[in-house]
Amino acid sequence: MNTKNPLLIAALALCCAQASAAAEDKTLRLYNWADYFAEDTLANFTKETGIKVIYDVMEGSEMLEAKMMSGNSGYDLIFPGDTVAERLMRAGALQKLDPEKLQHLADIEPGLRSLQTKYPYSRHATVPYTWGSIGITYNAAMVEKRMPGAPVNSLDLLFKPENAAKFADCGISMIDSPDEVMAVALNYLGRTPRSAEPADLKAASELLLAIKPYIRKFQSQPVTDLVNGDLCLSLGYSGDFTQAQRAASGAGKPADFRFHIPREGTTVWMDTMAIPVDARHPEYAYTFINFVMRPENMAAISNFTGYPTSNAKARPMVDADMRNNPDIYVDEATYARLIPGKDIPQRSMRARMRAWTTFKTASH
């Protein structure tokens, strides 16, 4: 062999480069929240498909939007919330999905399929992943001690000052999410949940200010405080209940935590799977979506995260404490009481944010 032949050297170099690129390219880059898969989801996917996964952890929805809007994010699959996906699709940052390449669309919970129709831009660009609602998680013993027969399935428990005052000593937490809390408060008052009308925001602010003296914390992750006994009542995510129950058992601090969707109605959120318009490997993204959407994989994710997943066939494999809880896996009547997200215009969102900031910073 004449190793000094420049044509031969070039050909060999090209072959090596192509082989290296092929090996490197069999990689799926995804962007999702921390600990939002089962412990073995990604390893099992790679073992089955040979596709390596680079898992970047999302710090917040704002960061996700910024990355997508700037273009060239490098991601093949992202996990935006419903309203974020709506804005991204409206801006042309997501691909319209090909139903022929998705194997489990027919298995999606009917209530979620109906909910998805509420999003005119993104409904053809997303697959529902996990979902939940905003409701009341509470320590049953602490609440019963202070208010026997408390209206635990109603927002009266929190929004009536005379009730909230009874739980100030054991601790009340409220999710630090202005859009969600304002929507829940407005709906409770019989007003349009996503309104930014001055009269509506004034009414919601007055409702919230009346209970401000009794709120100990504004936070989106109350589980540790619930388990430690520093809170007895929290307005927040439905998954807080399952996570608090498990954490308490694991720490040798068993407690009877419960969760209710308020009978007056509340907001629902849905995290989704979507493919960026400039994804390098959309075919790997489809492969991953089909993999996680299998009932056994979705059930494992639900059991690990504490949130219900979208595949209805996964439900029999989900832990009994979730699948048998009508406030976690809800029926058709409860779905009707859930308020979907909305892509609110910036001007309206700013008005809602101002009302929230005024409430949060108000002195007792």
Phi, psi and omega per residue, in radians:
M1 nan 2.347 3.085
N2 -1.634 1.670 -3.076
T3 -1.265 -0.102 3.140
K4 -1.670 0.042 3.111
N5 -1.200 1.985 -3.067
P6 -1.084 -0.580 3.124
L7 -1.192 -0.704 3.130
L8 -1.158 -0.737 3.117
I9 -1.065 -0.751 -3.138
A10 -1.122 -0.696 -3.138
A11 -1.147 -0.758 3.105
L12 -1.087 -0.737 3.139
A13 -1.085 -0.713 -3.138
L14 -1.136 -0.740 3.114
C15 -1.075 -0.776 3.129
C16 -1.095 -0.734 -3.139
A17 -1.123 -0.713 3.139
Q18 -1.165 -0.705 3.111
A19 -1.126 -0.726 3.128
S20 -1.137 -0.746 3.141
A21 -1.116 -0.703 3.137
A22 -1.084 -0.748 3.134
A23 -1.147 -0.726 -3.114
E24 -1.209 -0.632 -3.045
D25 -1.278 -0.326 3.134
K26 -1.387 1.001 -3.077
T27 -2.357 2.326 3.063
L28 -1.813 2.156 3.086
R29 -1.798 2.095 -3.130
L30 -2.211 2.743 -3.042
Y31 -2.280 1.977 -3.032
N32 -2.582 2.926 3.065
W33 -1.147 2.766 3.111
A34 -1.140 2.509 3.053
D35 0.932 0.728 -3.068
Y36 -1.924 0.308 2.955
F37 -2.228 2.921 2.937
A38 -1.187 2.849 -3.045
E39 -1.069 -0.511 -3.081
D40 -1.938 0.168 -3.082
T41 -1.013 -0.915 -3.044
L42 -1.219 -0.704 3.117
A43 -1.094 -0.721 3.125
N44 -1.156 -0.636 3.111
F45 -1.114 -0.820 -3.140
T46 -1.126 -0.713 3.136
K47 -1.069 -0.697 -3.084
E48 -1.363 -0.668 -2.986
T49 -1.856 -0.344 -3.046
G50 1.376 0.074 3.139
I51 -1.586 2.099 3.099
K52 -1.304 2.553 -3.132
V53 -2.032 2.229 2.950
I54 -1.809 2.015 -3.007
Y55 -1.895 1.798 3.058
D56 -1.628 2.354 -3.064
V57 -1.549 2.257 3.134
M58 -1.348 2.237 3.124
E59 -1.521 -0.415 3.141
G60 3.132 2.801 -3.120
S61 -1.116 -0.569 3.140
E62 -1.099 -0.715 3.122
M63 -1.142 -0.699 3.096
L64 -1.045 -0.838 -3.140
E65 -1.052 -0.753 -3.127
A66 -1.075 -0.757 3.133
K67 -1.096 -0.759 -3.091
M68 -1.236 -0.691 -3.092
M69 -1.210 -0.496 -3.125
S70 -1.387 -0.301 3.122
G71 1.410 2.881 3.115
N72 0.951 0.757 -3.134
S73 -1.212 -0.467 -3.107
G74 1.529 -0.048 -3.090
Y75 -1.574 2.537 3.080
D76 -1.709 -0.427 -3.105
L77 -2.607 2.310 3.124
I78 -2.226 2.869 -3.063
F79 -2.196 1.215 -3.113
P80 -1.381 2.641 2.966
G81 -1.182 2.892 -3.016
D82 -1.009 -0.846 -3.098
T83 -1.263 -0.550 3.069
V84 -1.128 -0.780 3.109
A85 -1.047 -0.646 3.128
E86 -1.073 -0.805 3.140
R87 -1.170 -0.704 -3.122
L88 -1.132 -0.723 3.139
M89 -1.210 -0.664 3.104
R90 -1.065 -0.561 3.138
A91 -1.512 -0.016 3.110
G92 1.392 0.396 -3.074
A93 -1.623 -0.107 -3.114
L94 -2.108 2.712 3.055
Q95 -1.504 2.546 2.913
K96 -1.288 2.268 -3.065
L97 -1.403 2.610 3.097
D98 -1.651 1.893 -3.107
P99 -0.994 -0.487 -3.121
E100 -1.165 -0.347 -3.124
K101 -1.686 0.002 -3.099
L102 -1.928 2.135 -2.957
Q103 -1.565 -0.266 -2.968
H104 -2.188 0.368 -3.124
L105 -1.045 -0.636 -3.100
A106 -1.224 -0.264 -3.101
D107 -1.571 -0.082 -3.103
I108 -1.160 2.433 3.122
E109 -0.850 2.267 -3.119
P110 -0.947 -0.675 3.134
G111 -1.097 -0.624 3.116
L112 -1.291 -0.625 3.075
R113 -1.079 -0.703 3.102
S114 -1.173 -0.730 3.124
L115 -1.066 -0.669 -3.091
Q116 -1.097 -0.480 3.130
T117 -1.179 -0.235 -3.138
K118 -1.343 -0.128 -3.098
Y119 -1.953 1.643 -2.988
P120 -1.107 -0.556 -3.102
Y121 -1.477 -0.831 -2.934
S122 -1.633 -0.083 -3.031
R123 -1.096 -0.418 3.110
H124 -1.716 0.096 -3.075
A125 -2.093 0.048 -3.059
T126 -2.353 2.723 2.966
V127 -2.108 2.170 3.134
P128 -1.010 2.439 -3.101
Y129 -1.981 -1.378 3.016
T130 -2.183 2.878 -3.084
W131 -2.716 2.983 3.119
G132 -3.082 -3.017 -3.089
S133 -2.349 2.988 3.004
I134 -1.721 2.200 -3.126
G135 -2.738 -2.819 -3.022
I136 -1.888 2.019 2.975
T137 -1.768 2.344 -3.067
Y138 -2.626 2.746 3.037
N139 -1.525 1.924 -2.984
A140 -1.029 -0.742 -3.098
A141 -1.156 -0.753 -3.133
M142 -1.119 -0.732 -3.119
V143 -1.207 -0.786 -3.131
E144 -1.089 -0.639 3.140
K145 -1.090 -0.678 -3.067
R146 -1.564 -0.408 -3.124
M147 -2.657 1.449 3.120
P148 -0.963 2.327 -3.135
G149 1.251 0.449 -3.112
A150 -1.003 2.541 3.138
P151 -1.331 1.233 -2.985
V152 -1.240 -0.235 3.110
N153 -1.767 0.319 -3.113
S154 -2.345 2.585 3.053
L155 -1.232 -0.146 3.002
D156 -0.999 -0.533 3.138
L157 -0.980 -0.615 -3.084
L158 -1.877 -0.721 -2.974
F159 -1.450 -0.206 3.012
K160 -1.584 2.039 -3.044
P161 -0.959 -0.637 -3.120
E162 -1.158 -0.466 3.059
N163 -1.423 -0.822 -3.135
A164 -0.997 -0.631 -3.118
A165 -1.055 -0.506 -3.107
K166 -1.211 -0.358 -3.055
F167 -1.934 0.105 -3.105
A168 -1.096 -0.591 -3.083
D169 -1.256 -0.518 -3.136
C170 -1.685 -0.191 2.956
G171 1.848 2.153 3.061
I172 -2.033 2.347 3.087
S173 -2.088 2.544 3.097
M174 -2.241 2.367 -3.140
I175 -1.024 2.385 -3.112
D176 -1.543 1.205 -3.100
S177 -2.469 1.682 -3.036
P178 -1.010 -0.741 -3.098
D179 -1.110 -0.759 -3.120
E180 -1.174 -0.852 -3.071
V181 -1.153 -0.734 3.124
M182 -1.105 -0.669 3.121
A183 -1.134 -0.760 3.140
V184 -1.123 -0.751 -3.131
A185 -1.144 -0.776 3.141
L186 -1.122 -0.722 3.109
N187 -1.100 -0.708 3.100
Y188 -1.029 -0.618 -3.134
L189 -1.463 -0.001 -3.140
G190 1.399 0.367 3.141
R191 -1.904 2.969 -3.123
T192 -1.143 2.110 -2.991
P193 -1.009 -0.651 -3.072
R194 -1.778 0.347 -3.108
S195 -1.161 2.628 2.989
A196 -2.178 0.274 3.108
E197 -1.137 2.388 -3.098
P198 -0.919 -0.743 -3.114
A199 -1.142 -0.662 3.126
D200 -1.193 -0.783 -3.126
L201 -1.164 -0.582 3.085
K202 -1.127 -0.765 -3.141
A203 -1.120 -0.763 3.123
A204 -1.123 -0.719 3.139
S205 -1.098 -0.713 3.124
E206 -1.132 -0.683 3.093
L207 -1.070 -0.814 -3.090
L208 -1.249 -0.678 -3.133
L209 -1.095 -0.529 -3.122
A210 -1.164 -0.435 3.137
I211 -1.865 -0.001 -3.110
K212 -0.947 -0.706 -3.114
P213 -1.063 -0.323 -3.034
Y214 -1.781 -0.011 -3.135
I215 -1.595 2.141 -3.112
R216 -1.478 -0.673 -3.054
K217 -2.524 2.569 2.915
F218 -1.901 2.005 -3.079
Q219 -2.795 2.677 3.133
S220 -1.759 -0.078 3.130
Q221 -2.288 1.409 -3.055
P222 -1.556 0.037 -2.962
V223 -1.017 -0.831 -3.113
T224 -1.034 -0.767 -3.136
D225 -1.185 -0.622 3.073
L226 -1.104 -0.817 -3.114
V227 -1.137 -0.663 -3.125
N228 -1.359 -0.081 3.136
G229 1.438 0.246 3.137
D230 -1.539 -0.106 3.061
L231 -2.416 2.565 3.014
C232 -2.071 -0.138 -3.028
L233 -2.672 2.326 -3.126
S234 -2.490 2.317 2.951
L235 -1.654 1.940 -3.069
G236 -2.991 -2.755 -3.045
Y237 -1.204 2.568 -3.140
S238 -1.091 -0.550 -3.130
G239 -1.178 -0.285 3.127
D240 -1.036 -0.620 -3.113
F241 -1.073 -0.932 -3.102
T242 -1.107 -0.756 -3.120
Q243 -1.143 -0.685 3.118
A244 -1.159 -0.735 3.138
Q245 -1.059 -0.792 -3.122
R246 -1.211 -0.743 -3.130
A247 -1.118 -0.673 3.131
A248 -1.135 -0.749 3.122
S249 -1.124 -0.737 -3.134
G250 -1.153 -0.495 -3.124
A251 -1.620 0.080 -3.121
G252 1.244 0.461 3.125
K253 -2.149 1.045 -3.071
P254 -0.997 2.340 3.124
A255 -2.535 2.693 -3.119
D256 -1.636 1.482 3.067
F257 -1.521 2.511 3.124
R258 -2.400 2.816 -3.132
F259 -2.414 2.438 3.066
H260 -2.376 2.425 2.898
I261 -1.379 2.177 -3.101
P262 -1.024 2.445 -3.117
R263 -1.138 -0.376 3.135
E264 -1.318 -0.232 -3.081
G265 1.852 2.798 -3.112
T266 -2.787 3.074 -3.139
T267 -1.476 2.659 3.068
V268 -2.120 2.499 3.058
W269 -2.150 2.699 -3.123
M270 -2.481 2.070 2.999
D271 -1.494 2.529 -2.991
T272 -2.275 2.958 2.993
M273 -1.942 2.317 -3.086
A274 -2.543 2.650 -3.123
I275 -1.883 2.090 3.102
P276 -1.016 2.631 -3.073
V277 -1.116 -0.472 -3.110
D278 -1.854 0.398 3.126
A279 -1.007 2.361 3.132
R280 -1.311 -0.560 -3.059
H281 -2.288 1.175 3.129
P282 -1.077 -0.489 -3.138
E283 -1.138 -0.588 3.088
Y284 -1.250 -0.578 3.104
A285 -1.118 -0.773 3.087
Y286 -1.064 -0.719 3.127
T287 -1.061 -0.727 -3.124
F288 -1.205 -0.752 3.119
I289 -1.010 -0.817 3.140
N290 -1.115 -0.601 3.131
F291 -1.170 -0.897 -3.078
V292 -1.254 -0.384 -3.129
M293 -1.382 -0.115 3.040
R294 -1.076 2.483 -3.073
P295 -0.932 -0.772 -3.085
E296 -1.178 -0.582 3.120
N297 -1.318 -0.692 3.083
M298 -1.117 -0.688 3.121
A299 -1.111 -0.714 3.121
A300 -1.104 -0.691 3.109
I301 -1.139 -0.770 3.124
S302 -1.076 -0.772 -3.129
N303 -1.130 -0.553 -3.133
F304 -1.400 -0.772 -3.039
T305 -1.452 -0.458 -3.073
G306 1.512 0.115 3.123
Y307 -1.992 2.518 3.068
P308 -1.160 2.560 3.098
T309 -1.888 3.016 -2.891
S310 -1.439 -0.349 -3.053
N311 -1.415 2.005 -3.107
A312 -1.088 -0.524 -3.138
K313 -1.266 -0.221 3.113
A314 -1.396 -0.371 -2.990
R315 -0.945 -0.756 -3.132
P316 -1.092 -0.354 -3.125
M317 -1.664 -0.037 3.141
V318 -1.423 2.567 3.141
D319 -0.878 2.454 -3.043
A320 -1.040 -0.595 -3.094
D321 -1.147 -0.347 3.060
M322 -1.676 -0.905 -3.013
R323 -1.151 -0.449 -3.140
N324 -1.630 0.023 3.133
N325 -1.626 1.964 -3.074
P326 -1.196 -0.151 3.086
D327 -1.683 -0.098 3.059
I328 -1.814 -1.040 2.987
Y329 -1.709 1.779 -2.904
V330 -1.620 2.796 3.100
D331 -1.622 3.135 -3.056
E332 -1.092 -0.666 -3.130
A333 -1.143 -0.662 3.136
T334 -1.244 -0.684 3.066
Y335 -0.935 -0.640 -3.102
A336 -1.164 -0.339 3.133
R337 -1.631 0.011 -3.092
L338 -1.612 2.404 -3.067
I339 -1.765 2.004 -3.122
P340 -1.216 2.817 3.068
G341 -1.193 2.922 -3.139
K342 -2.576 2.417 3.078
D343 -1.365 1.583 -3.036
I344 -1.420 2.375 3.084
P345 -0.984 2.587 -3.073
Q346 -0.979 -0.707 -3.129
R347 -1.071 -0.761 3.130
S348 -1.183 -0.694 3.131
M349 -1.110 -0.671 3.118
R350 -1.100 -0.689 3.122
A351 -1.126 -0.704 3.113
R352 -1.181 -0.666 3.111
M353 -1.138 -0.702 3.112
R354 -1.079 -0.752 3.139
A355 -1.100 -0.714 3.136
W356 -1.152 -0.778 -3.138
T357 -1.096 -0.705 3.111
T358 -1.092 -0.717 3.112
F359 -1.136 -0.840 -3.076
K360 -1.120 -0.620 -3.071
T361 -1.602 -0.072 -3.123
A362 -1.142 2.442 3.088
S363 -1.369 2.721 3.135
H364 -1.165 nan nan
